[in-house]
Amino acid sequence: MDLTLLTLTELREALRRGETSSVEATQAMLDRIVATDNRVKSYLTVADELALDQARSADERRARGEETTVLGVPVAVKDIICTKGLETTAGSKILEGFIPPYDAFVVEKLREAGAVILGKTNTDEFAMGSSTENSAYFTTSNPWNLTRVPGGSSGGSAAAVAGRMAYAALGTDTGGSVRQPASFCNLVGLRPTYGRMSRWGVIAFASSLDQVGTFGRTVADCVALFQATTGYDRRDSTSLNEPVPDFESALVGDIHGLRVGVPREYFIDGMQPEVEQAVRTAIDKLADLGAEIQEITLPHTRYALPVYYLIAPAEASANLARYDGVRYGPRVRGEDLLQTYRQTRALFGPEVKRRIMLGTYALSAGYYDAYYGRALKVRTLIKNDFLAAFEQVDIIAAPTSPTTAFAIGERTADPLSMYLADTFTLPVNLAATCGLSLPCGFDNQGLPIGLQLIGNTLQESKILNAAFAYEQATEWHKRLAACE
Amino acid sequence: MNLTLQDVEKIAALARLELSQDEKETYLEQLSAILEYAARLNLLDTEEVPPTTSAVTLQNVMREDVVEPSLSVEDVLFNAPESFQSQFLIQAVLDAD
């Protein structure tokens, strides 16, 4: 059996039945990385020896009768999440060689659950980007067409899973960075409600928007990783202190009577016609499965992009002030301390500098109210749109991205054109709701199209179940990327 | 509002970023375009609208002021570019006089 063809759920079954071992599955993944990743370039660091050690230990735990949702399953972790003893760069030169002295909470959870960490995946620098082209190291390719981007900022994680070089992966989603790559790579990508996933040990970009998310080739795979890593963490003061629901048991597949809202503002001029077509067809399928579809309006949708591009950079300018060459990372020594700061911070890439500048300006004396202050108020209006909608409907269905995967290099000259890729995903982060993307078709170039399902705050079960129902009635998720 | 090269220099200084002349001009153009796009927020009436500063409604999450295990000094200094005994070594913050 070709272990790399199995989904996470199928691997779990095979492990449970003793048909294979974690060591075998890990070795299969490592071999596939060697054979494939020189073309896809999803990993920044592959931790062979450590992974095999973890695999052996997982097999021992299994032999003793233990079981978890991801015991012995090889997974990948986005390089913006701290892993003790394993280099973590945030895709930046300013953290080149940084070896975290501790694990992020979500990584501690992975270890507790016995998952095998294959390595760290590529990311746009400090999670700032929509294509992974802003990584200071190299660009990752989309396994469905190597001349295309995998999306971003969690493009490395998406490419690793879509390229079958990991059974699932952790990413982060601040403005769409899990959902958008999921839609570009034919995966299920979940962005849980803010507070579900501890941010302890997650290198901060925008603290009121960042959240760890999970990638899988199927809904069940995505949920298995989510279940293993979610939970209260007292070291993150925004962590939700509530018992963790059993999300796996929510996947019953029956959506009769589910009220689905379709926001008219998410079908705009300039979006790729095949994307609109595939998404509308998918919504019809939800209706066939018993859901009640109604058109809704989220009137402030068009303001989400400017609001996000004021709030996120403002928060980033504060979060990135710590990179000064003093305590970690490279130090570029200048003639005095101020010069050392400036020369060290010259290691930031252009997109990072651009956002730091934007944020600094938006927060500066005389401009705070006009920019940042105003953006915070419009954020309330966006949030209220969702609250009003969720009085009428249970979940919202929409496209994830206006287009399928664009070509590498196509949007790098114009920052604004890049920002537009996140137009449909940003509102979820601003409103503190939850969202996921799942496969709903391909365009005529064979590029994947994603359907986005948005749930109210803490209502992941509803969107996961709806996604599961749709997935069971379709075959998109069964197609495999050629990595060419 | 029109962003000037001087504004760009001032922001760069606040953010401790050193920019070349080319970079300053490029950022001037790009930041101006982004800020102009952001100006569409002025079309909205937000007079009576409260700001949303946080994604959650939690407030003042506290714990007891009790010392708990943290990182060892070795761990803390492991990534330090320069260290001395149990301290990070850096250039003078204040002048000697």
Interface residues (C-beta under 8 A of the other chain):
Chain A: G97 F98 I99 P101 Y102 Y194 G195 S208 L209 R234 S237 T238 L240 H300 R302 Y303 L305 P306 V307 Y309 L310 S317 A321 D324 G325 V326 R327 Y328 G329 P330 R331 R333 D336 L337 L338 T340 Y341 R342 Q343 R345 A346 F348 P350 K353 R354 I356 M357 L358 T360 Y361 S364 Y371 G373 R374 A375 L376 K377 V378 R379 T380 L381 K383 P415 L416 N429 L430 A432
Chain B: L3 D7 V8 I11 A12 L14 A15 R16 L17 E18 L19 E23 Y27 Q30 L31 A33 I34 L35 Y37 A38 A39 R40 L41 N42 L44 T46 V49 P50 P51 T52 T53 S54 A55 V56 L58 V61 R63 L71 D75 V76 F78 N79 A80 P81 E82 F88 I90 Q91 A92 V93
